[in-house]
Amino acid sequence: MLKVAILDDYQNISQEFVDLEKLSGKYEIKIFSEPFEDEDSAIDQLKDFEALLIMRERTKISSNLINSLKKLKYIITSGMRNKAIDLEAAKKRKIIVSGTEININPTCELTWALILGLARNFKTEIDNMFQGYWQTTVGTEIKGKILGLIGLGRVGSQVAKIAKAFGMQVMAWSENLNLDKCKELNVLPSSKEDLIQNSDFLSIHVQGGDRYKNCITLKEFDKMKKTAFLINTSRGHIVNEDDLIIALSTNVIAGAGIDVYEKEPLPEGHKLRFLQNALLLPHIGYVTAENYSIFYTQMFENLESCVLNKPIREIK
């Protein structure tokens, strides 16, 4: 019987979307609901498994891990991109890597939850309501404000359309900015420096990887308006976390809405957790019932196709 590991199911929720009992006659399935302490622990606990069903960019599937799991045949991830997988190492081992579809609208929706939450001081006022206080802050309107987008791809474009509905001005920059897309969406193409200096809300929507690592550091924070807010629903390492803590704790910028971090889950004692002007969420941009249904259903579809030697949705 094929041994299958479902990794990083933090909420222990995969069985709500797939009937694992029904599959128990074909597969020996184990759910890992906690992150591994380190790579050695992952290797030790996964050494007998032939298939890994993983959530995108949680556990790092490094070349060392791949080469250490001698029985591994299949890696199946949520989404069709996962920079945490060493694809070259998998290819050398002739391990099949495949992915699933993903809805991108949840990330756009969450971006707007963070923007509106920052503009109207949700964190402070929600805390105040529980403590018995009433109206202690003054919010800001977003109509007429400038939204700066780092990235105008699939998610960034959706964010831009909603900004227009709110009556905002929208600017965008990326290293491969599509000028036709800017024209279509009535978005002003910008240099990175102008974007940083003029944005009232600066939202990040580029892919992970080395290209944008430390794209936002103290140098950029110092150029931003003191009244500006940063929103990151993309990848943690795009913003230098130490510099973000300095910028927030010294009021270089007004606040930040963050859903992604350099280390996830974010450690309990992390300094970001204690900053009043940081609106933090636990990487839930893609965490919806609709997406999870797609992920787990298609993961097992992929697994079935691999077993039949007719793999689908391969990532190469």
RAQUI-V928748 format. One record per pair of residues at least 24 apart in sequence whose ideal C-beta (glycine too) atoms are under 10 Angstrom apart, sorted by the first residue. I is the first residue (numbers start at 1). J is the second residue. D is the distance in Angstrom with one decimal. If there is no record, write none. Layout:
i->[I:I]
j->[J:J]
d->[D:D]
This chain:
i->[1:1:1:1:1:1:2:2:2:2:2:2:2:2:2:2:2:2:3:3:3:3:3:3:3:3:3:3:3:4:4:4:4:4:4:4:4:4:4:4:4:4:4:5:5:5:5:5:5:5:5:5:5:5:5:5:5:5:5:5:6:6:6:6:6:6:6:6:6:6:6:6:6:6:7:7:7:7:7:7:7:7:7:7:7:7:7:7:7:7:7:7:7:8:8:8:8:8:8:8:8:8:8:8:8:8:8:8:9:9:9:9:9:9:9:9:10:10:10:10:10:10:10:10:10:11:11:13:13:13:13:14:14:14:14:14:14:14:15:16:16:16:16:17:17:17:17:17:17:17:17:17:17:18:18:18:18:18:18:18:18:19:20:20:23:23:23:26:26:26:26:27:27:27:27:27:29:29:32:34:35:35:35:35:36:36:39:39:39:40:40:40:42:42:43:43:43:44:46:46:47:47:48:49:49:50:50:50:50:50:51:51:51:51:51:51:51:51:51:51:52:52:52:52:52:53:53:53:53:53:53:53:53:53:54:54:54:54:54:54:55:55:55:55:55:55:55:55:55:55:56:56:56:56:56:56:56:56:56:56:56:57:57:57:57:57:57:57:57:57:57:57:58:58:58:58:58:59:59:60:60:60:61:61:61:61:61:61:61:62:62:63:63:63:63:63:63:64:65:66:66:66:66:66:66:67:67:69:69:73:73:74:74:74:74:74:74:74:74:75:75:75:76:76:76:76:76:76:76:76:76:76:76:76:76:77:77:77:77:77:78:78:78:78:78:78:78:78:78:79:79:79:79:79:79:80:80:80:81:81:81:81:82:82:83:83:83:83:83:84:85:87:87:90:90:91:96:96:96:96:96:96:96:96:96:97:97:97:97:97:97:98:98:98:98:98:98:98:98:98:98:98:98:98:99:99:99:99:99:99:99:99:100:100:100:100:100:100:100:100:100:100:101:101:101:101:101:101:102:102:102:102:102:102:103:103:103:103:103:103:104:104:104:104:104:104:104:104:104:105:105:105:105:105:105:105:106:106:106:106:106:106:106:106:106:107:107:107:107:107:107:107:107:107:107:107:107:107:107:107:108:108:108:108:108:108:108:108:108:108:108:108:108:109:109:109:109:109:109:110:110:110:110:110:110:110:110:110:110:110:111:111:111:111:111:111:111:111:111:111:111:111:111:111:111:111:111:111:112:112:112:112:112:112:112:112:112:112:113:113:113:113:113:113:113:113:114:114:114:114:114:114:114:114:114:114:114:114:114:114:114:114:115:115:115:115:115:115:115:115:115:115:115:115:115:115:115:116:116:116:117:117:117:117:117:117:118:118:118:118:118:118:118:118:118:118:118:118:118:119:119:119:119:119:119:119:121:121:121:121:122:122:123:123:123:123:123:123:123:123:124:124:124:124:127:140:140:140:140:140:141:141:142:142:142:142:142:143:143:144:144:144:145:145:145:145:145:145:145:146:146:146:146:146:146:146:146:146:146:146:146:147:147:147:147:147:147:147:147:147:148:148:148:148:148:148:148:148:148:148:148:148:148:148:148:148:148:148:148:148:149:149:149:149:149:149:149:149:149:149:149:149:149:149:149:149:150:150:150:150:150:150:150:150:150:150:150:150:150:150:150:150:150:150:150:150:150:151:151:151:151:151:151:151:151:151:151:151:151:152:152:152:152:152:152:152:152:152:152:152:152:153:153:153:153:153:153:154:155:155:155:155:155:155:155:155:156:156:156:156:156:156:156:156:157:157:157:157:157:157:158:158:159:159:159:159:159:160:160:160:160:160:160:161:161:161:163:163:163:168:168:169:169:169:170:170:170:171:171:171:171:172:172:173:173:174:174:174:174:174:174:174:175:175:175:175:176:176:192:192:192:193:193:194:195:195:195:196:196:196:196:196:196:196:197:197:197:197:198:198:198:198:199:199:199:199:199:200:200:200:200:200:200:201:201:201:201:201:201:202:202:202:202:202:202:202:203:203:203:203:203:203:203:204:204:204:204:204:204:204:204:204:204:205:205:205:205:205:206:206:206:207:207:207:208:208:208:208:208:208:209:209:209:210:211:212:212:212:213:213:213:213:214:214:214:214:214:215:215:216:216:216:216:216:217:217:217:217:217:218:218:218:218:218:218:218:219:220:220:221:221:221:221:221:221:221:222:222:222:223:224:224:224:225:225:225:226:226:226:226:227:227:227:228:228:228:228:228:229:229:229:229:229:229:229:230:230:230:230:230:230:231:231:231:231:231:231:232:232:232:232:232:232:232:233:233:233:233:233:233:233:233:233:234:234:234:235:235:235:235:236:236:236:236:236:236:236:237:237:237:238:241:241:241:241:242:244:244:244:244:245:245:245:245:245:245:246:247:248:248:248:248:248:249:249:249:249:249:251:253:255:256:257:258:259:259:259:259:259:260]
j->[25:26:27:28:29:50:26:27:28:29:49:50:51:73:74:303:306:307:27:28:29:30:46:48:49:50:51:71:72:28:29:30:31:49:50:51:52:53:74:76:299:300:303:29:30:31:32:42:45:46:48:49:50:51:52:53:54:59:69:72:30:31:32:33:49:51:52:53:54:55:76:296:299:300:31:32:33:34:35:36:42:45:46:49:52:53:54:55:58:59:61:75:77:32:33:34:35:36:53:54:55:56:57:58:59:78:264:265:33:34:53:54:55:58:292:296:34:35:55:58:264:265:282:283:287:287:292:287:289:292:296:53:55:292:295:296:299:300:296:289:292:293:296:289:291:292:293:294:295:296:297:299:300:53:292:293:295:296:297:299:300:300:296:300:300:303:304:300:303:304:307:51:300:303:304:307:53:300:59:265:59:263:264:265:60:65:64:65:68:64:65:68:68:69:67:68:69:68:71:72:71:72:72:73:74:74:95:303:306:307:75:76:95:96:299:300:302:303:306:307:76:77:85:95:97:77:78:100:295:296:299:300:302:303:78:82:84:85:99:299:79:82:84:283:286:287:292:295:296:299:80:81:82:83:84:85:99:100:102:286:295:81:82:83:84:85:208:235:236:260:264:283:82:84:264:265:283:84:85:84:85:86:85:86:87:89:90:95:97:86:89:87:88:89:90:92:93:89:89:90:91:92:93:95:97:92:93:93:95:306:307:98:299:302:303:305:306:307:311:99:302:315:100:295:298:299:300:301:302:303:305:306:311:313:315:295:299:302:313:315:102:286:291:292:294:295:296:298:299:104:286:291:294:295:315:313:314:315:207:208:209:315:208:315:207:208:209:210:235:208:315:315:316:315:316:316:302:303:305:306:309:311:314:315:316:302:311:313:314:315:316:298:299:301:302:303:305:306:311:312:313:314:315:316:295:298:299:302:312:313:314:315:291:294:295:296:297:298:299:301:302:313:291:294:295:297:298:313:286:290:291:294:295:298:286:288:290:291:293:294:153:154:155:157:158:205:285:286:291:154:155:158:286:288:290:291:155:233:284:285:286:287:288:290:291:154:155:156:158:159:205:233:234:259:284:285:286:287:288:291:154:155:156:157:158:159:160:161:162:203:205:233:285:158:159:162:233:285:288:231:233:257:259:281:283:284:285:286:287:288:149:155:156:158:159:162:163:201:203:204:205:231:232:233:234:257:259:285:142:158:159:162:163:166:203:231:233:257:231:233:257:259:279:281:284:285:201:203:229:230:231:232:233:255:256:257:258:259:279:280:281:285:142:145:147:159:162:163:166:168:200:201:203:229:231:257:279:142:166:257:229:231:255:257:279:281:142:201:228:229:230:231:254:255:256:257:277:278:279:145:200:201:229:254:255:257:255:276:277:279:257:279:255:257:275:276:277:278:279:280:255:276:277:279:276:200:201:227:229:254:166:167:166:167:168:200:201:167:168:168:169:200:169:199:200:201:227:228:229:170:171:188:190:195:198:199:200:201:202:225:228:171:172:187:199:200:201:202:203:231:172:173:188:190:192:194:195:196:197:198:199:200:201:202:203:204:224:228:230:231:173:174:177:182:185:187:190:195:199:201:202:203:204:205:206:231:174:175:177:192:195:196:199:202:203:204:205:206:212:215:216:230:231:232:234:238:239:175:176:177:203:204:205:206:207:212:215:234:238:176:177:178:179:181:182:184:185:187:189:205:206:177:178:181:205:206:207:205:203:204:205:206:207:233:234:285:181:185:187:203:204:205:206:234:181:182:184:185:187:205:185:205:201:203:205:231:233:184:185:186:187:203:205:185:186:187:187:201:203:200:201:198:199:200:199:201:203:195:198:199:202:203:205:199:206:204:205:206:207:211:212:215:206:211:212:215:206:211:216:220:223:220:223:223:220:223:224:220:221:222:223:224:225:228:223:224:225:228:223:224:225:228:224:225:228:229:230:224:225:227:228:229:254:228:229:230:231:254:257:228:229:230:231:232:253:256:229:230:231:232:233:234:257:230:231:232:233:234:235:238:239:258:260:231:232:233:234:238:234:235:238:234:235:238:234:235:236:237:238:260:235:237:238:237:238:237:238:239:237:238:239:240:238:239:240:241:243:239:240:240:243:244:247:256:242:243:244:246:247:242:243:244:246:247:250:252:243:247:253:246:247:248:250:252:253:256:247:252:253:252:252:253:254:252:253:254:251:252:253:254:253:254:255:252:253:254:255:256:253:254:255:256:257:277:279:254:255:256:257:258:278:255:256:257:258:259:279:256:257:258:259:260:261:285:257:258:259:260:281:283:284:285:286:259:260:285:260:261:262:283:260:261:262:263:264:266:283:261:262:263:262:266:270:271:272:271:271:272:275:278:270:271:272:274:275:278:271:277:272:275:276:277:278:274:275:276:277:278:277:277:279:280:281:283:283:284:285:286:287:285]
d->[8.4:7.1:6.4:4.9:9.7:9.7:7.2:5.1:7.0:9.2:9.0:5.4:6.2:8.3:8.7:7.9:9.3:6.8:7.5:4.8:8.2:7.7:9.6:5.8:4.8:5.3:7.3:7.5:10.0:6.7:4.8:7.4:9.7:6.7:7.3:4.5:8.0:6.4:8.6:9.2:9.4:8.9:6.9:7.9:5.5:8.1:6.3:9.9:8.2:5.8:9.0:4.3:8.9:7.1:5.3:6.9:8.5:9.9:9.7:9.6:7.2:4.7:6.7:8.9:10.0:9.4:8.4:4.7:8.2:8.8:9.7:8.2:8.2:9.9:8.5:5.0:9.3:9.9:8.8:8.4:8.6:9.8:8.1:9.5:6.0:6.8:4.7:6.8:6.9:5.1:9.0:10.0:9.7:6.7:8.0:8.5:6.4:8.9:9.5:6.4:4.5:9.3:9.5:3.8:5.5:9.7:9.6:9.9:5.1:9.3:9.0:9.8:7.3:9.5:9.6:9.1:7.7:7.8:8.2:8.0:9.7:7.5:8.6:9.4:9.2:8.3:9.0:9.4:9.2:6.7:8.9:8.1:9.3:7.7:8.5:5.2:8.7:9.9:8.7:8.6:8.0:9.1:8.7:7.9:9.8:5.2:5.0:8.9:7.6:4.3:6.7:9.7:9.8:9.7:9.6:8.9:9.4:4.5:6.4:7.9:5.8:9.5:9.4:9.2:6.8:9.1:9.4:9.7:9.2:8.5:8.1:7.9:8.6:7.6:9.8:9.0:8.7:9.6:8.4:9.5:6.9:10.0:8.0:6.5:9.3:9.6:6.5:5.9:8.5:9.6:9.6:9.1:8.9:8.9:9.7:4.6:6.8:9.3:9.2:7.9:7.2:9.0:9.9:9.3:9.6:6.8:9.9:9.9:9.8:9.9:7.7:6.8:9.7:9.3:9.3:10.0:9.4:5.9:7.6:9.0:7.1:8.6:9.6:9.3:9.8:8.0:8.6:9.9:8.8:7.8:4.7:7.9:8.6:7.3:7.4:7.5:8.0:7.9:10.0:8.8:8.9:9.1:9.7:10.0:9.1:9.4:9.4:7.4:9.8:9.7:9.3:7.5:4.9:8.8:7.4:9.1:8.2:9.1:8.1:7.8:8.7:9.0:6.0:6.4:4.5:8.9:7.2:7.9:9.8:9.2:8.3:9.1:9.5:7.3:7.0:9.1:8.8:7.0:9.6:4.8:8.4:8.6:4.4:6.4:9.3:8.5:7.8:9.7:8.9:5.5:7.5:9.9:7.4:3.6:8.6:8.5:9.3:8.3:8.6:5.7:9.8:8.5:6.0:6.7:9.9:8.4:6.9:8.9:8.9:7.4:9.4:7.5:10.0:7.8:6.5:9.9:5.0:8.6:8.3:9.5:9.9:8.7:7.7:9.6:8.5:4.8:8.5:9.4:4.9:6.1:10.0:8.0:9.7:8.6:9.4:8.9:8.1:9.3:9.8:7.4:6.6:7.8:7.8:8.5:8.2:4.1:8.4:8.5:7.3:9.8:7.9:9.2:9.7:8.0:9.2:7.0:9.6:6.2:7.4:8.9:9.9:7.5:9.8:7.4:7.9:5.2:5.9:9.6:8.5:9.0:7.8:6.9:7.1:9.0:9.5:7.4:8.7:9.8:9.3:5.5:9.6:5.1:6.6:9.2:9.7:9.7:9.2:9.7:6.8:4.7:7.5:8.8:8.5:9.4:4.4:8.6:7.9:7.3:6.0:6.7:4.7:5.1:6.0:9.7:9.4:8.2:8.9:7.8:9.9:5.4:8.2:5.1:9.1:5.9:5.2:8.5:8.1:3.8:6.1:8.4:7.2:6.6:9.1:5.4:8.6:9.8:6.4:8.0:6.5:10.0:6.1:6.7:7.5:9.5:7.7:7.2:5.8:5.3:9.9:6.9:9.1:5.1:5.4:9.6:7.0:9.9:9.4:8.3:9.5:9.5:8.6:6.5:9.9:8.9:9.0:9.5:9.7:9.7:8.4:6.3:5.6:7.5:4.7:7.6:6.2:9.2:5.2:10.0:8.4:8.8:8.1:5.4:8.4:8.4:9.6:4.1:6.1:10.0:9.8:9.8:8.9:5.5:8.6:8.8:4.0:5.3:9.6:8.8:7.1:9.9:8.6:8.5:8.9:8.7:9.6:8.9:9.9:8.8:8.7:9.5:5.8:9.1:6.3:7.2:9.9:6.7:4.8:8.6:9.0:9.3:9.8:7.5:9.2:8.6:5.4:8.6:9.9:9.7:5.8:9.2:7.8:6.0:9.3:5.0:9.4:8.1:8.4:7.8:9.7:9.5:7.3:5.9:8.7:8.7:9.4:9.2:10.0:10.0:9.9:9.6:8.2:9.5:9.2:8.3:9.8:9.9:9.3:8.3:8.6:9.8:5.0:8.8:7.0:9.9:8.8:3.1:7.9:7.1:6.0:9.5:7.3:9.6:6.9:9.7:7.8:8.7:9.2:8.7:9.0:9.5:9.9:5.6:7.1:7.3:5.9:6.8:9.7:7.4:9.2:9.4:9.7:9.7:9.4:6.4:5.2:9.3:9.7:7.6:10.0:4.6:9.0:7.4:7.7:5.2:7.7:5.2:8.5:9.7:5.7:8.3:9.1:7.8:7.5:9.7:9.4:9.8:8.6:9.8:9.3:9.2:9.6:6.8:8.5:9.4:9.9:7.2:8.1:8.0:5.1:8.5:10.0:6.7:8.8:9.6:8.8:8.1:9.8:7.6:9.1:8.6:9.3:9.2:5.4:7.9:5.9:7.9:7.3:4.0:6.8:7.1:7.4:9.1:7.3:8.7:4.0:6.5:9.6:9.6:9.8:7.6:6.3:9.1:10.0:9.1:5.5:5.3:5.0:7.5:9.2:9.3:9.1:7.3:9.1:9.2:6.8:7.2:5.0:8.0:6.6:9.3:7.3:7.5:9.6:7.3:9.6:8.8:4.4:7.4:9.2:6.8:3.0:8.0:7.0:4.5:7.1:9.6:9.3:8.6:9.7:9.9:7.6:8.3:9.6:10.0:9.8:7.3:9.2:8.0:8.6:9.3:8.1:5.7:8.1:6.0:9.4:9.9:6.2:9.8:9.8:7.9:7.1:9.2:9.4:7.1:7.2:4.7:6.5:5.8:7.7:6.8:8.0:9.9:10.0:9.2:8.1:7.8:10.0:9.5:9.3:8.5:8.6:6.6:3.7:3.7:7.9:8.4:10.0:7.2:9.5:9.6:6.2:6.5:9.8:5.5:6.7:10.0:7.4:6.4:8.7:7.4:9.3:9.8:8.4:8.5:6.4:7.3:7.8:8.5:9.4:9.7:4.7:9.3:10.0:7.8:8.0:8.8:9.0:9.3:9.0:7.8:8.8:3.6:7.9:9.3:6.5:9.9:8.6:6.2:8.6:8.6:9.9:8.9:10.0:6.1:6.5:9.1:9.1:9.9:5.0:8.4:5.3:9.6:9.3:6.6:9.7:9.6:8.8:8.6:9.0:8.4:8.0:9.0:9.6:9.0:9.7:10.0:10.0:5.4:6.6:6.7:9.5:9.9:9.1:9.8:9.8:10.0:8.5:5.8:9.8:9.4:8.4:9.7:8.3:6.5:7.9:9.5:9.2:9.2:9.8:8.2:9.9:8.8:7.1:9.9:9.5:9.9:9.8:5.1:8.6:9.3:4.9:5.8:9.4:8.9:5.2:7.1:7.6:9.4:9.8:9.2:7.9:9.1:7.2:7.5:6.0:8.8:8.9:9.5:6.6:6.8:5.7:7.3:9.2:7.0:5.1:8.1:6.4:9.9:9.0:6.3:7.2:5.2:6.9:9.1:8.7:9.3:8.9:7.9:4.2:7.7:7.5:8.8:8.6:7.8:6.9:4.7:7.2:4.5:8.0:5.6:7.2:9.9:8.8:9.3:9.3:7.5:5.7:9.9:6.0:8.1:6.8:7.5:7.5:9.4:7.1:3.7:8.6:6.9:7.3:9.0:8.2:9.1:9.4:9.0:9.5:8.2:4.9:9.6:5.2:6.8:9.8:8.9:7.6:7.9:4.9:9.7:8.4:7.3:8.7:6.7:7.6:7.6:9.1:10.0:9.1:4.8:8.9:9.9:9.3:8.6:4.1:8.8:6.1:6.5:9.9:7.8:8.3:9.0:9.8:7.7:3.9:9.0:9.4:5.0:5.9:9.8:8.1:6.4:9.4:9.8:7.3:5.2:9.2:10.0:7.5:8.1:6.9:7.0:6.6:6.7:8.0:5.2:9.6:9.4:5.1:6.1:8.7:9.7:6.8:5.6:5.1:6.4:6.8:8.8:8.9:9.2:7.8:4.4:7.4:7.9:9.8:9.6:7.1:4.5:7.7:8.4:8.9:7.3:7.5:5.2:6.8:5.8:9.0:9.9:8.0:8.2:4.6:6.5:8.5:8.8:9.4:4.7:9.4:8.6:6.3:8.5:5.5:9.2:9.0:10.0:4.5:4.2:4.3:7.6:7.1:9.0:8.6:9.0:5.4:9.9:9.7:9.7:8.7:8.9:7.3:8.8:9.6:7.4:9.2:8.3:8.9:5.1:6.2:9.6:7.1:8.6:9.8:9.7:7.9:4.9:8.8:5.4:5.6:9.1:6.1:9.6:8.6:9.3:7.5:8.2:6.7:8.6:7.7:9.4:5.6:6.5:5.1:9.7:9.8:7.5]
